[in-house]
């Protein structure tokens, strides 16, 4: 969904190895495991490097005790490295050469030492592509959330958990622009995030005065437009959670 990262998703148990200086790390293949990246699509990243599997040392030039290592996929077909030659030269201490067993027998390969940084906010983890409903909520969750503050007046709102995960990728003082505010989920999520971590995020919610469907739950509840629903929700959230609410003009709402 996003090419982003969050400090909240780092799990210390994912870093089982300990270096001589006490730092925890895990090994990641220096080889790019995505077959879309190969000698044809990324020719500058297909080159030989040298490593000593007994000492773990890795360099871009031959040295005593080293063997030549070329990037290959598990089936033996040519691959490419994730790092360029200059980056390998700059960070040799972050690499290690090892003997490994593959489907074609023992071979020598090179790995990155991916370090766990103990300082809060320094180590971030790339977000997964798929976010499950039991992690971020679903339409059913979102309808229940809206019912709690306003009633059943919107058929397909977004869950606040989904928006809060996106907010986790941003600074705690982010300024959020929601230019299709709908039921006001984003403004609601910003308020919940601020209440949870003491952040100072602000949200500008913008919505066209689109009429609600005649005979719908929203119409029966007395709402004439979708923007009326947005206003009512953000007012209710501000009263329940805090953070403030300001109406800036026709169709524009501010909160956070």
URCORMO-V265746 format. One record per backbone hydrogen bond with DSSP energy under -0.5 kcal/mol. CO is the residue of the C=O (numbers start at 0). NH is the residue of the N-H. If there is no record, write none. Layout:
# URCORMO-V265746
<<CO	NH> <CO	NH>>
This chain:
# URCORMO-V265746
<<1	3> <3	126> <5	8> <5	124> <6	9> <9	11> <10	13> <11	14> <13	15> <16	24> <18	21> <22	18> <23	115> <24	16> <25	113> <27	111> <29	81> <30	32> <32	34> <33	36> <35	37> <37	41> <41	44> <42	45> <44	46> <44	80> <48	68> <49	58> <50	52> <50	66> <51	55> <55	96> <56	51> <58	49> <62	65> <66	50> <68	48> <70	78> <72	75> <76	72> <79	31> <83	87> <84	88> <85	89> <86	90> <88	91> <90	93> <91	94> <93	112> <95	110> <97	108> <99	101> <99	106> <101	104> <104	101> <106	99> <108	97> <109	29> <109	30> <110	95> <111	27> <111	113> <112	114> <113	25> <114	116> <115	117> <118	121> <118	122> <121	123> <124	5> <128	130> <129	131> <131	134> <131	135> <132	136> <135	161> <137	141> <138	142> <139	143> <140	144> <141	145> <142	146> <143	147> <144	148> <145	149> <145	150> <150	152> <158	161> <158	162> <159	163> <160	164> <161	165> <162	166> <163	167> <165	168> <166	169> <170	173> <171	199> <173	175> <173	201> <175	177> <175	203> <176	178> <177	205> <180	183> <180	184> <183	187> <184	188> <185	189> <186	190> <187	191> <188	192> <189	193> <190	194> <191	195> <192	196> <193	197> <201	175> <202	204> <202	254> <203	177> <204	252> <205	180> <207	209> <209	225> <212	215> <215	219> <216	220> <217	222> <218	221> <221	223> <223	211> <224	228> <225	229> <226	230> <227	231> <228	232> <229	233> <230	234> <231	235> <232	236> <233	237> <234	238> <235	239> <236	240> <236	241> <237	241> <243	255> <245	247> <245	253> <248	251> <250	206> <251	247> <251	248> <252	204> <253	245> <254	202>>
